[in-house]
Amino acid sequence: MGFIRQLYLLLWKNITYRRRNKIQLLIELLWPLFLFVILISVRHSDPPYKQGQCHFPNKALPSVGTMPWIQSIICNINNPCFHSPTPGETPGQVGNFDNSM
């Protein structure tokens, strides 16, 4: 017996069982369609916009020490986005907190 025939028989059996409770069958058939319509409406209500690259200033980790870690959090509290690479992103440089005190 082929795959298509088995699938057809399984679906026919399922619909036959579900026909006894028509309200449940209607809900099971319309619920995915309802969710899909909600998804499409949300997608069209706020269309995506193009945004270029965003470079954030580097932040110290707690392993550096308490003071540099808190200072890096406070100094970058607004989390600005720069269009060009920040000084902490230069290759070979671990951080730019050397003279920050």
N, C-alpha and C positions, 0 to 999 in steps of 0.2 A: 504494500500500500504506500502510495507516494506521500510526500510531506504535505502537499497542498490538500490532498483528500483528508488526511488526518486533521489538519488545521480546520478545514471546513466542518468536519464532523464534531470536533470539540466546540467550535463556536455555535453550531446548531444546537448541541446538547445544552450549552450554557444559556442560550436565549430561551430554549424550551423550559428550563428550570426557572429562569427569571420572569417568564411570562405570567407566572402565577401571582406575583406581587408587582403590579404595574407601576406603582408609585416608586418603588425601589429601583426598578429598571429605568424609569425616566430620569431619576436623579443620577444613577450611575452613568447614563449616556450624556447628560447635559452638564454635569459637574466639570469634567475636563474642558469642555467647550467654554464654559463660563470663566474658568481660570485663564484660559488662553486669551479670551477677549479682554480681561483685566490687564494681562501682561502687554498686549498690543496697545491698549489705550494709555498705559503708563509710558510705554516706549515712545509713543507719538506725542505725548503732552510735553515732554522735555527732551528735545532732540540733542544728540551728542554734539560737542563742539571740539574744534581742533585746538590743541594746546601743544606748544613746542617743548623742548627739553627744559627741565627744571633742576637746578643745582642748589642743594641746601648746604649751609655751613656745617662743618664737622663738629661733633660734640664729643666731649671726653667721657670715658667710661668710668664706673665707680672704682675700678682697679687702679686708676691713676692716683686717686686720693680724693678725700671728701671735698676739699676746697675747690680744686679745679673742676670737679664734676658738677658741683652746685653752681659754680661760676659759669660754666658752659651752658647749663640749663637756663639760668637767669638772663645771660646775654643774648640768647637765641629764643626768648620766650614767644616772640611773634612768628617764628619759623619762616623767615623770608625766602622767597624763591628768586634765584638769580638766573639770568639767561646765559651767562658765561661761567666757566668752571671757577670754583672758589679756590683760595690759596691752599687749603688743606687737601685738595685733590691732585696736586702736582706729584708726579711719580717720584718715589723715593723719600718723600717727606711724610713722617709719621703724624705730626700735628703742628698746629700753628699757635700753641698755647705757651710758648717759651717765655715771653716777657709779659705775661698777662696780669701779673700782680701789680 
